Amino acid sequence: MKLPNLNKFRKKLNSKTFTRFFKPVEELIPEMPEQKSGCNKPIKFNAEDQLKSLIYYHLECFDSGRHLLDELNNDNFAKTVIAPEDGIKKSTFFEALNERGLE
């Protein structure tokens, strides 16, 4: 049995809706421990950016991290509301998700 494609019934996420989902997290950010770079380069994808990306990932039901990364770099909403100000590169994105905070 083939399931119907429900994506056509979904509304596109907007900044007001996203803010509603992110507000509880935003209130906790000042209490989070500071992230420190493991090298001479400053962190470009901080914990707040990472949390925004993960919330966006789950709200939009992306197929993969690469699909999310494409949206963060190409979609106007994602570039202005979710992604870091200077954008995000593939290596930085996956390093942050796979290695930060493991110690």
TIKE-312036 format. One record per residue (C-alpha): residue number from 0; residue in one letter; x, y, z. Coordinates in steps of 0.2 Angstrom, whole numbers, plus 5000, padded with zeros to 4 digits. Layout:
// residues N
NODE  seq  type     u     v     w
NODE  NUM     a     X     Y     Z
...
This chain:
// residues 103
NODE  seq  type     u     v     w
NODE    0     m  5000  5000  5000
NODE    1     k  5007  5017  4995
NODE    2     l  5006  5031  5007
NODE    3     p  5000  5048  5001
NODE    4     n  5012  5062  5000
NODE    5     l  5008  5073  5015
NODE    6     n  5021  5086  5011
NODE    7     k  5009  5096  5000
NODE    8     f  4998  5099  5015
NODE    9     r  5012  5106  5026
NODE   10     k  5014  5124  5028
NODE   11     k  5031  5132  5026
NODE   12     l  5040  5136  5042
NODE   13     n  5041  5155  5046
NODE   14     s  5051  5165  5058
NODE   15     k  5036  5167  5070
NODE   16     t  5033  5148  5071
NODE   17     f  5051  5144  5073
NODE   18     t  5053  5157  5087
NODE   19     r  5039  5149  5096
NODE   20     f  5048  5132  5096
NODE   21     f  5065  5140  5100
NODE   22     k  5060  5151  5114
NODE   23     p  5062  5138  5128
NODE   24     v  5079  5134  5122
NODE   25     e  5084  5152  5120
NODE   26     e  5080  5155  5138
NODE   27     l  5093  5141  5143
NODE   28     i  5107  5147  5132
NODE   29     p  5114  5159  5145
NODE   30     e  5116  5145  5157
NODE   31     m  5125  5133  5145
NODE   32     p  5144  5131  5147
NODE   33     e  5155  5141  5135
NODE   34     q  5161  5131  5120
NODE   35     k  5180  5133  5117
NODE   36     s  5189  5130  5101
NODE   37     g  5201  5116  5101
NODE   38     c  5213  5126  5089
NODE   39     n  5218  5143  5084
NODE   40     k  5202  5146  5074
NODE   41     p  5187  5153  5082
NODE   42     i  5171  5143  5083
NODE   43     k  5160  5148  5068
NODE   44     f  5145  5136  5072
NODE   45     n  5141  5139  5090
NODE   46     a  5129  5129  5102
NODE   47     e  5115  5141  5098
NODE   48     d  5117  5139  5079
NODE   49     q  5118  5120  5081
NODE   50     l  5102  5120  5092
NODE   51     k  5093  5130  5079
NODE   52     s  5099  5119  5065
NODE   53     l  5093  5103  5075
NODE   54     i  5076  5110  5078
NODE   55     y  5074  5116  5060
NODE   56     y  5080  5098  5055
NODE   57     h  5066  5090  5065
NODE   58     l  5052  5102  5061
NODE   59     e  5056  5101  5042
NODE   60     c  5059  5082  5042
NODE   61     f  5074  5082  5031
NODE   62     d  5081  5066  5024
NODE   63     s  5099  5069  5030
NODE   64     g  5112  5081  5037
NODE   65     r  5117  5085  5019
NODE   66     h  5099  5090  5014
NODE   67     l  5099  5102  5029
NODE   68     l  5115  5109  5025
NODE   69     d  5109  5113  5007
NODE   70     e  5094  5122  5015
NODE   71     l  5105  5132  5027
NODE   72     n  5115  5138  5012
NODE   73     n  5102  5140  4999
NODE   74     d  5085  5144  5007
NODE   75     n  5082  5162  5011
NODE   76     f  5072  5158  5027
NODE   77     a  5086  5146  5033
NODE   78     k  5100  5158  5029
NODE   79     t  5093  5172  5038
NODE   80     v  5085  5164  5053
NODE   81     i  5094  5147  5056
NODE   82     a  5111  5147  5049
NODE   83     p  5126  5157  5056
NODE   84     e  5128  5175  5049
NODE   85     d  5143  5170  5038
NODE   86     g  5135  5153  5032
NODE   87     i  5141  5136  5036
NODE   88     k  5153  5125  5027
NODE   89     k  5151  5106  5026
NODE   90     s  5166  5101  5036
NODE   91     t  5162  5114  5050
NODE   92     f  5144  5107  5051
NODE   93     f  5148  5089  5052
NODE   94     e  5163  5092  5064
NODE   95     a  5151  5101  5076
NODE   96     l  5138  5087  5075
NODE   97     n  5150  5073  5077
NODE   98     e  5164  5078  5088
NODE   99     r  5159  5093  5099
NODE  100     g  5155  5089  5117
NODE  101     l  5161  5071  5117
NODE  102     e  5174  5073  5131
